Amino acid sequence: MDEDVLSTPGHLISLAARGFARLSESRLKPLGFGVGQLPVLVALQNGKASTQRDLARFARIEQPPMAQMLARMERDGLIERTRDPADGRSSRIVLTKAAQHSMPEAIAALFEGNKEALTGFTDAEAEQLADLLTRLIDNLDQIASAEPSSGD
């Protein structure tokens, strides 16, 4: 076999993702955040989602793991739930004041980590890499939505 499976984009991206996750986790942990919580924190901070369903969709994860994550985040004092005035069966989720206070430092730490990881890349290369990865993610999402789920 001529091709080295360990040199494929999929494997290299997986290694890079794990490296970024370790780096991000080490910088977020002292601030009380976890890297897996990042999509939820950003969505709540930017007002892009406020219900468990919306957050699961935004973060691209299933409802049960989202429910578990939100329970841990509530326990850790990062989020609060309030009754949705429009729908008593639903609740709205917001960041606590403590989480809001720590978010700018967390975001700065993440940007600094990205900057360090991209040492030696020009701004154009970093932008091209982000564009290519975005296209790759879109392709993977299309493939996943076209394939039958395991429950079918």
Summary of the structure (lengths in Angstrom):
residues: 152
radius of gyration: 18.1
end to end distance: 34.5
largest distance: 61.8
contacts: 363
relative contact order: 0.11
helix: 68%
strand: 10%
